[in-house]
Amino acid sequence: MSVDISPELTPELLASRRNAPPGSQVVFGLKAIYGLSPRSYQFPINERESIESGQISISADPDVDPSFNIGVIDYDRLKLKVRYGVQIVFPGLWKLVTEGNHDPSLLNPVRAMATDTCTVTEDLRGWHALGLLQFLPGSIWAGAEGG
Amino acid sequence: MQWGSQFLVNWPTHLGGGSVYVDFEGSMVLTPLLSL
């Protein structure tokens, strides 16, 4: 079996790659996320009824493969895109189950996938994003997603 | 790092349709993997 060797792949090329300055884009893994909504929202439970969500808590989904939670930040453009899996807790569901005749399975973790596209603050301390949120099967809100 | 996001959620028809904007404020922990 013969092996073709590209004439473009030279020791000099490899050395230049090795010594090149680091780029402005960094791929990173998302190890943790914690967040709260500042207020309660109206969330539907069927075509006609809705509940108060209560203050919503969001955290990383421990059932998601860590490789799913990944992003890229471009320091030159101060842009960031990140994808991650979350579990979301709605206190309103606890009230719905405990005060009504509803299936306790509603209290199972609500899982969702999020994709944030955002601008990083100039001091690089944080960012604010417009995100897409897709609720996964297994929750009352499965099928809901960002537009 | 500090994190905040606003999500637009569209409800499917069996949940009555419509949409809601949901805001979160919190933090994220990021680990650099690769510089491009």
N, CA and C atoms of all chains as a GROMACS GRO file, in nm:
protein
  549
    1MET      N    1   0.084  -0.118   0.000
    1MET     CA    2   0.000   0.000   0.000
    1MET      C    3   0.088   0.124   0.000
    2SER      N    4   0.063   0.216  -0.090
    2SER     CA    5   0.144   0.338  -0.097
    2SER      C    6   0.076   0.451  -0.019
    3VAL      N    7   0.160   0.539   0.028
    3VAL     CA    8   0.110   0.654   0.102
    3VAL      C    9   0.152   0.781   0.029
    4ASP      N   10   0.054   0.863  -0.006
    4ASP     CA   11   0.085   0.990  -0.070
    4ASP      C   12   0.121   1.093   0.035
    5ILE      N   13   0.232   1.160   0.014
    5ILE     CA   14   0.275   1.264   0.107
    5ILE      C   15   0.257   1.398   0.040
    6SER      N   16   0.180   1.484   0.106
    6SER     CA   17   0.155   1.616   0.048
    6SER      C   18   0.282   1.700   0.054
    7PRO      N   19   0.320   1.759  -0.059
    7PRO     CA   20   0.439   1.847  -0.057
    7PRO      C   21   0.417   1.973   0.025
    8GLU      N   22   0.289   2.002   0.056
    8GLU     CA   23   0.261   2.123   0.133
    8GLU      C   24   0.282   2.104   0.283
    9LEU      N   25   0.291   1.978   0.324
    9LEU     CA   26   0.308   1.950   0.467
    9LEU      C   27   0.458   1.937   0.496
   10THR      N   28   0.515   2.047   0.543
   10THR     CA   29   0.660   2.052   0.564
   10THR      C   30   0.692   2.074   0.711
   11PRO      N   31   0.814   2.041   0.751
   11PRO     CA   32   0.853   2.070   0.890
   11PRO      C   33   0.841   2.218   0.923
   12GLU      N   34   0.869   2.304   0.824
   12GLU     CA   35   0.859   2.448   0.848
   12GLU      C   36   0.714   2.489   0.876
   13LEU      N   37   0.622   2.428   0.802
   13LEU     CA   38   0.480   2.460   0.823
   13LEU      C   39   0.437   2.418   0.964
   14LEU      N   40   0.478   2.300   1.004
   14LEU     CA   41   0.441   2.253   1.138
   14LEU      C   42   0.501   2.343   1.246
   15ALA      N   43   0.626   2.387   1.223
   15ALA     CA   44   0.690   2.474   1.322
   15ALA      C   45   0.617   2.608   1.332
   16SER      N   46   0.573   2.660   1.215
   16SER     CA   47   0.503   2.789   1.218
   16SER      C   48   0.369   2.776   1.289
   17ARG      N   49   0.302   2.661   1.269
   17ARG     CA   50   0.175   2.640   1.341
   17ARG      C   51   0.199   2.634   1.491
   18ARG      N   52   0.307   2.561   1.527
   18ARG     CA   53   0.335   2.542   1.670
   18ARG      C   54   0.365   2.675   1.739
   19ASN      N   55   0.432   2.764   1.666
   19ASN     CA   56   0.475   2.891   1.725
   19ASN      C   57   0.376   3.006   1.702
   20ALA      N   58   0.264   2.977   1.637
   20ALA     CA   59   0.168   3.084   1.608
   20ALA      C   60   0.108   3.136   1.738
   21PRO      N   61   0.080   3.266   1.743
   21PRO     CA   62   0.015   3.322   1.863
   21PRO      C   63  -0.125   3.266   1.877
   22PRO      N   64  -0.174   3.259   2.000
   22PRO     CA   65  -0.309   3.207   2.020
   22PRO      C   66  -0.411   3.295   1.950
   23GLY      N   67  -0.514   3.233   1.899
   23GLY     CA   68  -0.618   3.306   1.828
   23GLY      C   69  -0.711   3.378   1.922
   24SER      N   70  -0.804   3.452   1.862
   24SER     CA   71  -0.897   3.528   1.944
   24SER      C   72  -1.023   3.450   1.975
   25GLN      N   73  -1.036   3.330   1.918
   25GLN     CA   74  -1.154   3.249   1.945
   25GLN      C   75  -1.116   3.134   2.039
   26VAL      N   76  -1.201   3.113   2.137
   26VAL     CA   77  -1.175   3.008   2.235
   26VAL      C   78  -1.299   2.919   2.246
   27VAL      N   79  -1.276   2.789   2.231
   27VAL     CA   80  -1.382   2.690   2.254
   27VAL      C   81  -1.379   2.655   2.402
   28PHE      N   82  -1.496   2.652   2.464
   28PHE     CA   83  -1.498   2.622   2.607
   28PHE      C   84  -1.611   2.526   2.641
   29GLY      N   85  -1.594   2.459   2.750
   29GLY     CA   86  -1.700   2.374   2.803
   29GLY      C   87  -1.774   2.449   2.912
   30LEU      N   88  -1.904   2.423   2.922
   30LEU     CA   89  -1.984   2.486   3.026
   30LEU      C   90  -1.998   2.385   3.140
   31LYS      N   91  -1.937   2.416   3.254
   31LYS     CA   92  -1.933   2.321   3.365
   31LYS      C   93  -2.050   2.337   3.460
   32ALA      N   94  -2.105   2.455   3.467
   32ALA     CA   95  -2.216   2.476   3.560
   32ALA      C   96  -2.293   2.599   3.517
   33ILE      N   97  -2.419   2.601   3.552
   33ILE     CA   98  -2.503   2.719   3.530
   33ILE      C   99  -2.606   2.724   3.641
   34TYR      N  100  -2.626   2.843   3.692
   34TYR     CA  101  -2.727   2.866   3.795
   34TYR      C  102  -2.801   2.995   3.758
   35GLY      N  103  -2.932   2.993   3.772
   35GLY     CA  104  -3.004   3.116   3.743
   35GLY      C  105  -3.145   3.113   3.799
   36LEU      N  106  -3.200   3.232   3.814
   36LEU     CA  107  -3.337   3.251   3.862
   36LEU      C  108  -3.407   3.350   3.772
   37SER      N  109  -3.537   3.333   3.757
   37SER     CA  110  -3.615   3.434   3.688
   37SER      C  111  -3.647   3.545   3.787
   38PRO      N  112  -3.652   3.668   3.741
   38PRO     CA  113  -3.680   3.778   3.834
   38PRO      C  114  -3.826   3.783   3.879
   39ARG      N  115  -3.914   3.708   3.811
   39ARG     CA  116  -4.056   3.713   3.845
   39ARG      C  117  -4.124   3.585   3.800
   40SER      N  118  -4.252   3.577   3.829
   40SER     CA  119  -4.335   3.465   3.787
   40SER      C  120  -4.394   3.494   3.648
   41TYR      N  121  -4.425   3.385   3.575
   41TYR     CA  122  -4.484   3.399   3.442
   41TYR      C  123  -4.608   3.312   3.433
   42GLN      N  124  -4.696   3.346   3.340
   42GLN     CA  125  -4.812   3.261   3.310
   42GLN      C  126  -4.767   3.150   3.214
   43PHE      N  127  -4.780   3.024   3.260
   43PHE     CA  128  -4.746   2.910   3.176
   43PHE      C  129  -4.873   2.827   3.154
   44PRO      N  130  -4.902   2.791   3.030
   44PRO     CA  131  -5.025   2.716   3.003
   44PRO      C  132  -5.011   2.570   3.049
   45ILE      N  133  -5.123   2.510   3.090
   45ILE     CA  134  -5.123   2.367   3.121
   45ILE      C  135  -5.214   2.290   3.025
   46ASN      N  136  -5.294   2.362   2.949
   46ASN     CA  137  -5.371   2.303   2.839
   46ASN      C  138  -5.415   2.420   2.750
   47GLU      N  139  -5.512   2.393   2.662
   47GLU     CA  140  -5.552   2.499   2.568
   47GLU      C  141  -5.616   2.618   2.635
   48ARG      N  142  -5.679   2.594   2.753
   48ARG     CA  143  -5.759   2.701   2.813
   48ARG      C  144  -5.705   2.752   2.947
   49GLU      N  145  -5.626   2.670   3.017
   49GLU     CA  146  -5.584   2.708   3.153
   49GLU      C  147  -5.434   2.734   3.159
   50SER      N  148  -5.398   2.816   3.254
   50SER     CA  149  -5.256   2.842   3.277
   50SER      C  150  -5.232   2.855   3.427
   51ILE      N  151  -5.106   2.847   3.466
   51ILE     CA  152  -5.069   2.860   3.606
   51ILE      C  153  -4.962   2.969   3.619
   52GLU      N  154  -4.949   3.018   3.740
   52GLU     CA  155  -4.835   3.106   3.770
   52GLU      C  156  -4.713   3.016   3.790
   53SER      N  157  -4.606   3.044   3.719
   53SER     CA  158  -4.488   2.957   3.728
   53SER      C  159  -4.418   2.967   3.863
   54GLY      N  160  -4.435   3.080   3.932
   54GLY     CA  161  -4.350   3.106   4.048
   54GLY      C  162  -4.212   3.145   3.999
   55GLN      N  163  -4.123   3.180   4.091
   55GLN     CA  164  -3.987   3.216   4.050
   55GLN      C  165  -3.915   3.091   4.000
   56ILE      N  166  -3.875   3.093   3.876
   56ILE     CA  167  -3.821   2.974   3.809
   56ILE      C  168  -3.671   2.962   3.837
   57SER      N  169  -3.630   2.838   3.867
   57SER     CA  170  -3.488   2.810   3.890
   57SER      C  171  -3.435   2.726   3.775
   58ILE      N  172  -3.315   2.760   3.728
   58ILE     CA  173  -3.255   2.688   3.615
   58ILE      C  174  -3.115   2.644   3.656
   59SER      N  175  -3.078   2.521   3.619
   59SER     CA  176  -2.944   2.471   3.650
   59SER      C  177  -2.905   2.369   3.544
   60ALA      N  178  -2.778   2.333   3.542
   60ALA     CA  179  -2.728   2.239   3.440
   60ALA      C  180  -2.797   2.104   3.457
   61ASP      N  181  -2.826   2.040   3.345
   61ASP     CA  182  -2.890   1.908   3.346
   61ASP      C  183  -2.783   1.802   3.369
   62PRO      N  184  -2.788   1.730   3.482
   62PRO     CA  185  -2.685   1.630   3.510
   62PRO      C  186  -2.694   1.509   3.419
   63ASP      N  187  -2.806   1.493   3.348
   63ASP     CA  188  -2.823   1.378   3.260
   63ASP      C  189  -2.771   1.402   3.119
   64VAL      N  190  -2.727   1.524   3.091
   64VAL     CA  191  -2.674   1.556   2.958
   64VAL      C  192  -2.526   1.519   2.953
   65ASP      N  193  -2.482   1.460   2.841
   65ASP     CA  194  -2.340   1.432   2.823
   65ASP      C  195  -2.263   1.564   2.831
   66PRO      N  196  -2.154   1.568   2.910
   66PRO     CA  197  -2.081   1.695   2.925
   66PRO      C  198  -2.035   1.755   2.792
   67SER      N  199  -2.014   1.671   2.691
   67SER     CA  200  -1.968   1.724   2.562
   67SER      C  201  -2.076   1.808   2.493
   68PHE      N  202  -2.200   1.794   2.538
   68PHE     CA  203  -2.309   1.874   2.477
   68PHE      C  204  -2.299   2.020   2.516
   69ASN      N  205  -2.248   2.045   2.636
   69ASN     CA  206  -2.242   2.181   2.688
   69ASN      C  207  -2.115   2.250   2.640
   70ILE      N  208  -2.125   2.320   2.530
   70ILE     CA  209  -2.003   2.372   2.467
   70ILE      C  210  -2.034   2.507   2.402
   71GLY      N  211  -1.931   2.589   2.388
   71GLY     CA  212  -1.952   2.719   2.325
   71GLY      C  213  -1.824   2.774   2.265
   72VAL      N  214  -1.838   2.884   2.194
   72VAL     CA  215  -1.724   2.953   2.133
   72VAL      C  216  -1.736   3.101   2.165
   73ILE      N  217  -1.628   3.159   2.212
   73ILE     CA  218  -1.625   3.302   2.237
   73ILE      C  219  -1.522   3.366   2.145
   74ASP      N  220  -1.560   3.476   2.082
   74ASP     CA  221  -1.473   3.551   1.993
   74ASP      C  222  -1.438   3.682   2.064
   75TYR      N  223  -1.316   3.689   2.116
   75TYR     CA  224  -1.276   3.806   2.195
   75TYR      C  225  -1.260   3.931   2.109
   76ASP      N  226  -1.227   3.916   1.980
   76ASP     CA  227  -1.214   4.033   1.895
   76ASP      C  228  -1.350   4.100   1.875
   77ARG      N  229  -1.452   4.020   1.852
   77ARG     CA  230  -1.586   4.073   1.824
   77ARG      C  231  -1.673   4.079   1.949
   78LEU      N  232  -1.623   4.027   2.062
   78LEU     CA  233  -1.700   4.022   2.187
   78LEU      C  234  -1.833   3.950   2.166
   79LYS      N  235  -1.826   3.842   2.090
   79LYS     CA  236  -1.946   3.761   2.063
   79LYS      C  237  -1.928   3.623   2.124
   80LEU      N  238  -2.038   3.566   2.161
   80LEU     CA  239  -2.034   3.435   2.224
   80LEU      C  240  -2.156   3.355   2.181
   81LYS      N  241  -2.135   3.228   2.152
   81LYS     CA  242  -2.246   3.137   2.126
   81LYS      C  243  -2.224   3.012   2.210
   82VAL      N  244  -2.325   2.971   2.281
   82VAL     CA  245  -2.310   2.856   2.371
   82VAL      C  246  -2.437   2.772   2.369
   83ARG      N  247  -2.418   2.640   2.381
   83ARG     CA  248  -2.530   2.545   2.384
   83ARG      C  249  -2.519   2.463   2.511
   84TYR      N  250  -2.631   2.441   2.577
   84TYR     CA  251  -2.626   2.367   2.702
   84TYR      C  252  -2.762   2.306   2.736
   85GLY      N  253  -2.756   2.202   2.816
   85GLY     CA  254  -2.878   2.138   2.863
   85GLY      C  255  -2.909   2.182   3.005
   86VAL      N  256  -3.037   2.202   3.033
   86VAL     CA  257  -3.076   2.252   3.166
   86VAL      C  258  -3.193   2.172   3.223
   87GLN      N  259  -3.203   2.177   3.355
   87GLN     CA  260  -3.323   2.135   3.424
   87GLN      C  261  -3.383   2.260   3.487
   88ILE      N  262  -3.514   2.270   3.479
   88ILE     CA  263  -3.582   2.391   3.524
   88ILE      C  264  -3.688   2.352   3.627
   89VAL      N  265  -3.690   2.426   3.736
   89VAL     CA  266  -3.785   2.399   3.844
   89VAL      C  267  -3.888   2.512   3.850
   90PHE      N  268  -4.016   2.471   3.847
   90PHE     CA  269  -4.127   2.565   3.851
   90PHE      C  270  -4.205   2.544   3.980
   91PRO      N  271  -4.193   2.632   4.076
   91PRO     CA  272  -4.269   2.616   4.201
   91PRO      C  273  -4.420   2.607   4.177
   92GLY      N  274  -4.468   2.666   4.070
   92GLY     CA  275  -4.611   2.660   4.040
   92GLY      C  276  -4.660   2.519   4.016
   93LEU      N  277  -4.572   2.432   3.965
   93LEU     CA  278  -4.612   2.292   3.944
   93LEU      C  279  -4.630   2.221   4.078
   94TRP      N  280  -4.548   2.252   4.176
   94TRP     CA  281  -4.562   2.192   4.309
   94TRP      C  282  -4.698   2.231   4.368
   95LYS      N  283  -4.734   2.357   4.352
   95LYS     CA  284  -4.863   2.404   4.402
   95LYS      C  285  -4.977   2.334   4.329
   96LEU      N  286  -4.961   2.317   4.197
   96LEU     CA  287  -5.064   2.252   4.117
   96LEU      C  288  -5.086   2.108   4.165
   97VAL      N  289  -4.978   2.036   4.192
   97VAL     CA  290  -4.988   1.896   4.232
   97VAL      C  291  -5.041   1.882   4.374
   98THR      N  292  -4.994   1.966   4.464
   98THR     CA  293  -5.032   1.951   4.604
   98THR      C  294  -5.172   2.005   4.634
   99GLU      N  295  -5.219   2.099   4.556
   99GLU     CA  296  -5.350   2.158   4.584
   99GLU      C  297  -5.460   2.103   4.494
  100GLY      N  298  -5.422   2.032   4.392
  100GLY     CA  299  -5.523   1.980   4.300
  100GLY      C  300  -5.508   1.831   4.280
  101ASN      N  301  -5.590   1.778   4.194
  101ASN     CA  302  -5.586   1.635   4.167
  101ASN      C  303  -5.506   1.611   4.039
  102HIS      N  304  -5.376   1.638   4.048
  102HIS     CA  305  -5.292   1.626   3.930
  102HIS      C  306  -5.183   1.522   3.952
  103ASP      N  307  -5.134   1.468   3.841
  103ASP     CA  308  -5.036   1.361   3.844
  103ASP      C  309  -4.905   1.412   3.907
  104PRO      N  310  -4.855   1.341   4.011
  104PRO     CA  311  -4.728   1.383   4.073
  104PRO      C  312  -4.610   1.381   3.976
  105SER      N  313  -4.625   1.310   3.862
  105SER     CA  314  -4.514   1.308   3.766
  105SER      C  315  -4.487   1.448   3.710
  106LEU      N  316  -4.581   1.539   3.731
  106LEU     CA  317  -4.556   1.678   3.689
  106LEU      C  318  -4.435   1.737   3.762
  107LEU      N  319  -4.401   1.676   3.876
  107LEU     CA  320  -4.288   1.728   3.953
  107LEU      C  321  -4.154   1.675   3.903
  108ASN      N  322  -4.156   1.585   3.803
  108ASN     CA  323  -4.028   1.541   3.746
  108ASN      C  324  -3.956   1.661   3.687
  109PRO      N  325  -3.822   1.655   3.685
  109PRO     CA  326  -3.748   1.770   3.630
  109PRO      C  327  -3.791   1.804   3.489
  110VAL      N  328  -3.811   1.930   3.464
  110VAL     CA  329  -3.841   1.978   3.329
  110VAL      C  330  -3.707   2.002   3.261
  111ARG      N  331  -3.685   1.928   3.151
  111ARG     CA  332  -3.555   1.937   3.082
  111ARG      C  333  -3.570   2.018   2.954
  112ALA      N  334  -3.464   2.091   2.920
  112ALA     CA  335  -3.466   2.174   2.800
  112ALA      C  336  -3.325   2.191   2.747
  113MET      N  337  -3.317   2.225   2.618
  113MET     CA  338  -3.190   2.261   2.555
  113MET      C  339  -3.193   2.411   2.527
  114ALA      N  340  -3.083   2.476   2.555
  114ALA     CA  341  -3.074   2.620   2.534
  114ALA      C  342  -2.958   2.653   2.443
  115THR      N  343  -2.978   2.752   2.359
  115THR     CA  344  -2.870   2.806   2.276
  115THR      C  345  -2.872   2.958   2.291
  116ASP      N  346  -2.762   3.011   2.341
  116ASP     CA  347  -2.751   3.155   2.362
  116ASP      C  348  -2.658   3.216   2.257
  117THR      N  349  -2.700   3.323   2.197
  117THR     CA  350  -2.614   3.404   2.111
  117THR      C  351  -2.610   3.542   2.172
  118CYS      N  352  -2.492   3.590   2.204
  118CYS     CA  353  -2.489   3.711   2.285
  118CYS      C  354  -2.363   3.793   2.264
  119THR      N  355  -2.368   3.911   2.322
  119THR     CA  356  -2.254   4.002   2.321
  119THR      C  357  -2.194   4.006   2.462
  120VAL      N  358  -2.064   3.987   2.467
  120VAL     CA  359  -1.994   3.987   2.595
  120VAL      C  360  -1.970   4.131   2.639
  121THR      N  361  -1.981   4.156   2.768
  121THR     CA  362  -1.952   4.290   2.818
  121THR      C  363  -1.805   4.323   2.796
  122GLU      N  364  -1.775   4.453   2.780
  122GLU     CA  365  -1.638   4.492   2.746
  122GLU      C  366  -1.538   4.456   2.853
  123ASP      N  367  -1.583   4.447   2.980
  123ASP     CA  368  -1.489   4.407   3.085
  123ASP      C  369  -1.478   4.255   3.095
  124LEU      N  370  -1.544   4.183   3.004
  124LEU     CA  371  -1.538   4.037   2.995
  124LEU      C  372  -1.589   3.968   3.120
  125ARG      N  373  -1.668   4.039   3.201
  125ARG     CA  374  -1.717   3.978   3.325
  125ARG      C  375  -1.850   3.905   3.306
  126GLY      N  376  -1.913   3.923   3.192
  126GLY     CA  377  -2.040   3.855   3.172
  126GLY      C  378  -2.103   3.890   3.040
  127TRP      N  379  -2.227   3.847   3.022
  127TRP     CA  380  -2.296   3.877   2.898
  127TRP      C  381  -2.446   3.867   2.919
  128HIS      N  382  -2.516   3.923   2.825
  128HIS     CA  383  -2.661   3.907   2.822
  128HIS      C  384  -2.698   3.855   2.685
  129ALA      N  385  -2.785   3.757   2.683
  129ALA     CA  386  -2.811   3.684   2.561
  129ALA      C  387  -2.959   3.686   2.524
  130LEU      N  388  -2.981   3.667   2.395
  130LEU     CA  389  -3.114   3.630   2.346
  130LEU      C  390  -3.104   3.483   2.312
  131GLY      N  391  -3.179   3.401   2.383
  131GLY     CA  392  -3.159   3.257   2.371
  131GLY      C  393  -3.277   3.184   2.312
  132LEU      N  394  -3.248   3.064   2.265
  132LEU     CA  395  -3.350   2.971   2.220
  132LEU      C  396  -3.363   2.863   2.326
  133LEU      N  397  -3.486   2.832   2.363
  133LEU     CA  398  -3.511   2.731   2.465
  133LEU      C  399  -3.607   2.628   2.407
  134GLN      N  400  -3.566   2.502   2.407
  134GLN     CA  401  -3.651   2.396   2.355
  134GLN      C  402  -3.679   2.296   2.465
  135PHE      N  403  -3.807   2.282   2.501
  135PHE     CA  404  -3.844   2.187   2.606
  135PHE      C  405  -3.840   2.045   2.549
  136LEU      N  406  -3.778   1.954   2.623
  136LEU     CA  407  -3.762   1.817   2.576
  136LEU      C  408  -3.881   1.731   2.619
  137PRO      N  409  -3.899   1.615   2.553
  137PRO     CA  410  -4.008   1.524   2.592
  137PRO      C  411  -3.998   1.485   2.739
  138GLY      N  412  -4.112   1.466   2.800
  138GLY     CA  413  -4.114   1.424   2.940
  138GLY      C  414  -4.174   1.528   3.033
  139SER      N  415  -4.199   1.647   2.982
  139SER     CA  416  -4.259   1.750   3.067
  139SER      C  417  -4.390   1.798   3.006
  140ILE      N  418  -4.465   1.869   3.086
  140ILE     CA  419  -4.594   1.922   3.040
  140ILE      C  420  -4.576   2.019   2.924
  141TRP      N  421  -4.458   2.077   2.914
  141TRP     CA  422  -4.436   2.177   2.810
  141TRP      C  423  -4.351   2.125   2.693
  142ALA      N  424  -4.342   1.993   2.680
  142ALA     CA  425  -4.266   1.935   2.569
  142ALA      C  426  -4.320   1.987   2.436
  143GLY      N  427  -4.229   2.019   2.348
  143GLY     CA  428  -4.270   2.070   2.217
  143GLY      C  429  -4.263   2.220   2.207
  144ALA      N  430  -4.260   2.288   2.321
  144ALA     CA  431  -4.245   2.434   2.316
  144ALA      C  432  -4.100   2.467   2.286
  145GLU      N  433  -4.079   2.567   2.204
  145GLU     CA  434  -3.943   2.605   2.169
  145GLU      C  435  -3.940   2.750   2.126
  146GLY      N  436  -3.818   2.802   2.122
  146GLY     CA  437  -3.800   2.941   2.084
  146GLY      C  438  -3.824   2.963   1.937
  147GLY      N  439  -3.859   3.085   1.904
  147GLY     CA  440  -3.883   3.118   1.764
  147GLY      C  441  -3.789   3.225   1.719
  148MET      N  442  -1.877   3.338   3.540
  148MET     CA  443  -1.908   3.470   3.490
  148MET      C  444  -2.058   3.496   3.501
  149GLN      N  445  -2.090   3.626   3.512
  149GLN     CA  446  -2.230   3.662   3.519
  149GLN      C  447  -2.300   3.625   3.388
  150TRP      N  448  -2.422   3.585   3.402
  150TRP     CA  449  -2.497   3.543   3.283
  150TRP      C  450  -2.641   3.590   3.296
  151GLY      N  451  -2.696   3.632   3.185
  151GLY     CA  452  -2.838   3.663   3.179
  151GLY      C  453  -2.888   3.630   3.040
  152SER      N  454  -3.008   3.580   3.033
  152SER     CA  455  -3.062   3.545   2.902
  152SER      C  456  -3.213   3.569   2.900
  153GLN      N  457  -3.259   3.610   2.784
  153GLN     CA  458  -3.402   3.622   2.762
  153GLN      C  459  -3.441   3.521   2.655
  154PHE      N  460  -3.532   3.431   2.692
  154PHE     CA  461  -3.577   3.328   2.600
  154PHE      C  462  -3.720   3.359   2.554
  155LEU      N  463  -3.743   3.343   2.424
  155LEU     CA  464  -3.878   3.348   2.370
  155LEU      C  465  -3.926   3.205   2.355
  156VAL      N  466  -4.035   3.171   2.422
  156VAL     CA  467  -4.090   3.036   2.414
  156VAL      C  468  -4.223   3.042   2.342
  157ASN      N  469  -4.234   2.966   2.234
  157ASN     CA  470  -4.361   2.956   2.160
  157ASN      C  471  -4.435   2.831   2.205
  158TRP      N  472  -4.560   2.846   2.244
  158TRP     CA  473  -4.638   2.731   2.291
  158TRP      C  474  -4.700   2.659   2.173
  159PRO      N  475  -4.696   2.524   2.175
  159PRO     CA  476  -4.765   2.449   2.069
  159PRO      C  477  -4.917   2.465   2.082
  160THR      N  478  -4.988   2.426   1.978
  160THR     CA  479  -5.132   2.451   1.974
  160THR      C  480  -5.206   2.379   2.087
  161HIS      N  481  -5.158   2.260   2.128
  161HIS     CA  482  -5.229   2.189   2.235
  161HIS      C  483  -5.213   2.259   2.370
  162LEU      N  484  -5.125   2.358   2.376
  162LEU     CA  485  -5.113   2.441   2.496
  162LEU      C  486  -5.169   2.582   2.472
  163GLY      N  487  -5.245   2.593   2.366
  163GLY     CA  488  -5.315   2.719   2.342
  163GLY      C  489  -5.244   2.816   2.251
  164GLY      N  490  -5.123   2.781   2.207
  164GLY     CA  491  -5.049   2.872   2.120
  164GLY      C  492  -4.998   2.994   2.197
  165GLY      N  493  -4.955   3.093   2.123
  165GLY     CA  494  -4.902   3.214   2.187
  165GLY      C  495  -4.756   3.195   2.228
  166SER      N  496  -4.705   3.290   2.300
  166SER     CA  497  -4.564   3.285   2.339
  166SER      C  498  -4.542   3.365   2.467
  167VAL      N  499  -4.425   3.346   2.524
  167VAL     CA  500  -4.389   3.420   2.645
  167VAL      C  501  -4.238   3.446   2.641
  168TYR      N  502  -4.199   3.562   2.690
  168TYR     CA  503  -4.057   3.591   2.708
  168TYR      C  504  -4.021   3.560   2.853
  169VAL      N  505  -3.918   3.479   2.871
  169VAL     CA  506  -3.875   3.440   3.005
  169VAL      C  507  -3.731   3.486   3.026
  170ASP      N  508  -3.709   3.559   3.134
  170ASP     CA  509  -3.574   3.610   3.166
  170ASP      C  510  -3.511   3.529   3.278
  171PHE      N  511  -3.380   3.510   3.268
  171PHE     CA  512  -3.303   3.449   3.376
  171PHE      C  513  -3.179   3.534   3.402
  172GLU      N  514  -3.143   3.540   3.529
  172GLU     CA  515  -3.017   3.604   3.568
  172GLU      C  516  -2.943   3.508   3.659
  173GLY      N  517  -2.812   3.495   3.640
  173GLY     CA  518  -2.737   3.403   3.723
  173GLY      C  519  -2.591   3.401   3.684
  174SER      N  520  -2.532   3.284   3.688
  174SER     CA  521  -2.391   3.273   3.654
  174SER      C  522  -2.364   3.141   3.583
  175MET      N  523  -2.253   3.141   3.510
  175MET     CA  524  -2.206   3.021   3.442
  175MET      C  525  -2.060   2.998   3.477
  176VAL      N  526  -2.021   2.871   3.477
  176VAL     CA  527  -1.881   2.836   3.497
  176VAL      C  528  -1.829   2.776   3.366
  177LEU      N  529  -1.730   2.843   3.308
  177LEU     CA  530  -1.677   2.802   3.178
  177LEU      C  531  -1.534   2.752   3.193
  178THR      N  532  -1.499   2.649   3.116
  178THR     CA  533  -1.363   2.596   3.117
  178THR      C  534  -1.308   2.600   2.975
  179PRO      N  535  -1.201   2.677   2.948
  179PRO     CA  536  -1.144   2.680   2.813
  179PRO      C  537  -1.096   2.542   2.769
  180LEU      N  538  -1.126   2.507   2.645
  180LEU     CA  539  -1.085   2.378   2.591
  180LEU      C  540  -0.983   2.392   2.480
  181LEU      N  541  -1.001   2.494   2.394
  181LEU     CA  542  -0.918   2.504   2.274
  181LEU      C  543  -0.918   2.647   2.226
  182SER      N  544  -0.798   2.696   2.188
  182SER     CA  545  -0.786   2.829   2.129
  182SER      C  546  -0.771   2.815   1.979
  183LEU      N  547  -0.850   2.894   1.902
  183LEU     CA  548  -0.846   2.882   1.756
  183LEU      C  549  -0.775   3.002   1.695
   0.00000   0.00000   0.00000
